[in-house]
C-alpha cells in the first residue's frame, strides 16, 4: 500500500488520556498517513473508538462511537491511501478493520461501523482540509458524499457516528476532526 504524507497546520489543543496537550508547529504538522494515532471529534474532543459486543471488538458491523480518550489501541486510527482521487481508508490499530458507511447509503443517519478492509467505496473517505490554520478537517464518504458525523452533535461518551449531509458551517464540531 502506498504511504503518503499530508501537511496540515496545527494550532489547537487536543484532549488525550485526560490531559490537555497542545499540538503546535512552527510551520506545519504532518498528519502521518500510515501511522496510528487518535482521531478526535473536534466538537466533543473525544476519541473515535469501536463499540464492543459480547464477542469483543472483532466482529464486522460494530458501531464506531466516541469516548473519552484513554490511549488504547482501539482508539488509534490510521489513514491509508486508497489510490483514487485523494481517497483514504481509515483503519483501526486494534481490530485492523476499516471505518465503513453501512451499505454506502446517502441517507442521513446511516450507521458508521467497522468492516474488514476491502476495495469498496463505502470505506473510502476524502480527507478534506477544512481549516488549515487549526488542522481541522471533514471526512466525506466516496460513495455517498455524506460526512462522518457524531449523532445529534453529542459530546457524550458512547455517542455513535453516522453519515449525514455535510454542513457548510465551519464551526460544526459534529463533522470536524483532528488526527494527531
C-alpha positions as CSV (number, residue, x, y, z in Angstrom):
1,X,0.0,0.0,0.0
2,X,1.4,3.4,-0.9
3,X,2.0,5.7,2.1
4,X,1.7,9.5,1.7
5,X,2.1,12.5,4.0
6,X,-0.4,15.3,4.0
7,X,0.6,18.5,5.6
8,X,-1.9,20.4,7.8
9,X,-1.1,23.3,10.1
10,X,-2.0,22.7,13.7
11,X,-2.5,25.2,16.4
12,X,-5.3,23.7,18.6
13,X,-5.3,21.7,21.8
14,X,-6.3,18.1,21.8
15,X,-7.6,16.1,24.7
16,X,-5.7,12.9,25.1
17,X,-5.6,10.5,28.1
18,X,-7.3,13.1,30.2
19,X,-4.7,15.8,29.8
20,X,-4.8,18.8,27.6
21,X,-1.9,18.5,25.2
22,X,-1.1,21.5,23.0
23,X,-0.2,20.3,19.5
24,X,1.7,23.1,17.8
25,X,4.1,23.6,14.9
26,X,6.1,26.5,13.7
27,X,5.4,25.7,10.1
28,X,3.1,22.7,9.7
29,X,2.2,19.5,11.4
30,X,2.0,16.4,9.3
31,X,-0.9,14.1,9.6
32,X,1.1,10.9,9.4
33,X,-0.5,8.7,6.8
34,X,0.1,5.1,7.6
35,X,0.8,5.7,11.3
36,X,-1.7,5.0,14.1
37,X,-2.8,7.8,16.4
38,X,-6.1,9.1,18.0
39,X,-8.8,10.5,15.8
40,X,-10.6,13.3,17.7
41,X,-14.0,14.7,17.1
42,X,-13.5,18.5,17.2
43,X,-16.8,19.3,18.9
44,X,-16.5,16.9,21.8
45,X,-12.7,16.4,21.9
46,X,-13.4,12.7,22.4
47,X,-11.7,9.9,20.5
48,X,-13.3,7.6,17.9
49,X,-13.4,4.0,19.0
50,X,-15.2,0.7,18.3
51,X,-18.2,-0.2,20.4
52,X,-17.7,-3.9,21.5
53,X,-20.3,-6.5,21.7
54,X,-20.4,-9.8,23.6
55,X,-17.7,-11.2,21.4
56,X,-15.4,-8.2,22.0
57,X,-14.1,-5.9,19.3
58,X,-13.6,-8.1,16.3
59,X,-16.9,-8.5,14.6
60,X,-17.9,-6.8,11.4
61,X,-20.7,-4.3,11.8
62,X,-19.7,-2.9,15.2
63,X,-20.6,0.7,15.5
64,X,-18.0,3.5,15.6
65,X,-18.6,5.7,18.6
66,X,-16.8,8.4,20.5
67,X,-15.4,8.0,24.0
68,X,-13.2,9.8,26.5
69,X,-9.6,9.3,25.2
70,X,-7.6,6.6,27.1
71,X,-4.6,6.0,24.8
72,X,-5.7,2.4,23.9
73,X,-5.1,0.7,20.6
74,X,-8.8,0.6,19.9
75,X,-8.8,4.4,19.8
76,X,-5.8,4.6,17.4
77,X,-6.6,5.0,13.6
78,X,-4.5,5.5,10.5
79,X,-5.3,6.8,7.1
80,X,-4.1,4.6,4.2
81,X,-4.1,5.8,0.6
82,X,-6.9,4.1,-1.3
83,X,-5.3,5.1,-4.6
84,X,-8.1,7.1,-6.1
85,X,-8.6,10.9,-6.1
86,X,-7.1,11.5,-2.6
87,X,-9.4,8.9,-1.0
88,X,-8.3,7.1,2.1
89,X,-9.3,4.0,4.1
90,X,-9.3,4.6,7.9
91,X,-8.0,1.5,9.7
92,X,-8.2,0.7,13.4
93,X,-5.0,-0.4,15.1
94,X,-6.6,-2.9,17.4
95,X,-9.1,-4.6,15.1
96,X,-7.3,-3.9,11.8
97,X,-10.8,-3.2,10.3
98,X,-11.8,-0.1,8.4
99,X,-14.4,2.6,9.0
100,X,-17.3,1.8,6.7
101,X,-20.6,3.6,5.9
102,X,-23.3,0.9,6.1
103,X,-24.2,0.0,2.5
104,X,-22.8,3.3,1.3
105,X,-26.2,4.9,1.8
106,X,-26.5,8.6,1.2
107,X,-29.5,8.7,3.6
108,X,-29.0,10.8,6.7
109,X,-28.4,8.8,9.9
110,X,-26.8,5.8,8.1
111,X,-24.7,4.0,10.7
112,X,-20.9,4.1,10.6
113,X,-19.3,0.8,11.5
114,X,-16.2,-1.2,11.2
115,X,-15.7,-3.9,8.5
116,X,-13.0,-6.0,7.0
117,X,-10.9,-3.6,4.8
118,X,-11.8,-4.3,1.1
119,X,-11.7,-2.2,-2.0
120,X,-15.2,-0.7,-1.6
121,X,-16.3,2.9,-1.9
122,X,-18.2,2.6,1.4
123,X,-14.8,2.6,3.1
124,X,-13.2,5.4,1.2
125,X,-13.1,8.8,2.8
126,X,-11.9,12.1,1.4
127,X,-9.6,13.8,3.9
128,X,-10.9,17.2,3.3
129,X,-8.8,20.0,4.8
130,X,-11.3,22.4,6.1
131,X,-9.4,24.9,8.3
132,X,-5.7,24.7,7.6
133,X,-4.8,27.1,10.4
134,X,-6.3,24.8,13.1
135,X,-5.8,21.4,11.4
136,X,-9.5,20.6,11.5
137,X,-10.9,18.6,8.6
138,X,-14.1,16.8,7.5
139,X,-14.3,13.2,6.3
140,X,-16.6,12.8,3.2
141,X,-17.6,9.3,2.1
142,X,-16.6,8.4,-1.5
143,X,-19.9,6.6,-2.4
144,X,-22.5,8.8,-0.7
145,X,-20.9,12.2,-0.4
146,X,-22.1,12.4,3.1
147,X,-20.0,13.5,6.1
148,X,-18.9,11.4,9.1
149,X,-21.0,13.0,11.9
150,X,-21.5,12.5,15.6
151,X,-25.2,11.7,16.2
152,X,-27.0,14.9,17.1
153,X,-23.7,16.7,17.8
154,X,-23.5,14.9,21.1
155,X,-20.5,15.4,23.4
156,X,-21.4,12.3,25.5
157,X,-19.4,9.1,25.7
158,X,-20.7,6.3,23.5
159,X,-22.5,8.7,21.1
160,X,-22.5,6.8,17.7
161,X,-21.3,8.2,14.4
162,X,-23.4,8.2,11.3
163,X,-23.3,9.5,7.8
164,X,-25.1,12.8,7.5
165,X,-25.4,15.5,4.8
166,X,-22.4,17.9,5.0
167,X,-22.9,21.3,6.6
168,X,-21.2,24.4,5.3
169,X,-20.9,25.7,8.8
170,X,-17.2,25.9,9.7
171,X,-18.0,25.7,13.4
172,X,-20.0,22.5,13.2
173,X,-17.9,20.3,15.6
174,X,-20.0,17.2,15.0
175,X,-18.5,16.9,11.5
176,X,-14.9,18.0,12.1
177,X,-11.9,16.0,13.3
178,X,-8.3,16.2,14.3
179,X,-5.7,13.4,13.8
180,X,-2.6,13.7,15.9
